[in-house]
Amino acid sequence: MRKQGLIWILIAGTLAVVLFVVFKKEQIALVIKQRILANDTIIELSGYPSIKGMSFIIDNNSGGDALFYIGPKFINTLTDSGLVNSLQLDRLSNEQKCIALWKFIGEWTDHDHPAQLVEHNYYSPAMMINGIEGGLCDKRSAALVNLAGCDGTPGRVYKLKNHVVAELWYNNAWHMFDADKGIYYRRPDGEIADIAYLNSHPQLISAETKNLDGFMPKWRNEDTRRALSPLNYVDTTYKVFQKNYSAALRLLPGEKLDFELTPINPVKKFIRVHLGKRDKPCFVRKGTRTRDVKIDALKYGTGAQKIYDCKMPYPITHLKITSKNITAPVKVYYSPDSLHWYFEGIMAQANSCLDFEAFDKDNFSFTFNYWLKFEGDKVFEKDELTIETIFTFSEKMLLSNPERAFVIHPLNGAGKNISVTLSGYK
């Protein structure tokens, strides 16, 4: 018994050492502090995916608004049209263009459940890369169709049995591109096949299986063949997506943005990096926008009712409001659209706090903007609050992209005097 006890103690001690090594977080020599002027500031981090975490903070210490966006080094993810233009497709043939767009979605989005519940209007490719991270087959196919549409190529989303693919129109015919499984099929004449052709020639799919490596890619490819059916149809609900999306951030004087990446379970990360070929995120992402607010100084509203509004290019998950100075009880209401208001609580004294989820409570979808309404029994005077807007974002926007780098792009020269701090952990 004593011998067995010693063995268990030895095993436990070894396990403790392993866990200490795995979870120990040492700050490496990677701290960048600088001022952004009119030029873009490029931040590159080598060693990814060995980096286990990162904190990236932007402070606006200037006396005016700062307007900028954060994105990859060579790809413009500010808007969908800017994204397409940066891919430089002009000299390609119609087929080459579609292949380039299909390949882009495969490399820059992940096969994963999106950040939160997503309705049909969130298929902006730029929005997906900046904030949503990725999606399953329907989301990635819809993103491909919308990206092709920005380049003038018609597309549609095709619903199979338990699977969704995209079809793009060029050379007077439809052609199927599977943005989620990363595959397309060529007919004997060399043209890329459409769903109608594959329905009558399913052996074309199986013929491609032998060219794939690994059990899962082979199995998923055969699953596409099993998904073929005369009942397959074009799903028109994916045609509508959020237009005019922009990744621009306007940071007011004194505001701070904090992007934090913390490691997922080491076992999951190993599987995703080495076995899953990085098709899923390796970090838990949490962003915080912090602003101190004097209620009486808010732009909208009068007297004992004031309204605060916030717009973000990233999905907002919840809000935290902390009172710094309260002279009388304040009622707090939340709205995702400025039309429907929800009572969240009363702040009656200093250091009181409200913490609640922020999403469209009618459609059960995340939101990119919100409004807060503050009501009191008298005119606000010295009442002050700290509002923390908690949001999620995409790894692709920062370091988990093919470029392994990101850039802060000042817009209209309004990036002066922003303080940037980047810390990496290994």
Secondary structure, DSSP 8 states (H G I E B T S, - for coil): -HHHHHHHHHHHHHHHHHHHHHH---EEEEEEEEEE-SS-EEEE-TTTTS--EEEEEEEE-SSS-EEEEEE-SSS--SSHHHHHHHT--TTS-HHHHHHHHHHHHHHHSEES--SS---TT---HHHIIIII-EESHHHHHHHHHHHHHHTT--EEEEEETTEEEEEEEETTEEEEEBTTTTB--B-TTS-B--HHHHHH-THHHHHHHTTS-SHHHHHHHHHHHHH--TT-EE-GGGG---TT----EEE-TT-EEEEEEEE--HHHHHIIIIISTT-S--EEEEEEEEEEEEGGG-SEEETTEEEEEEEEEEEEEEEEEEEEE-SS-EEEEEESSSSS-EEEEEE-STT-EEEEE-EETTTTEEEEEEEEEEEESS--SS-EEEEEEEE---GGGTTSSTT-EEEEEESTTTTTTEEEEEEEE-
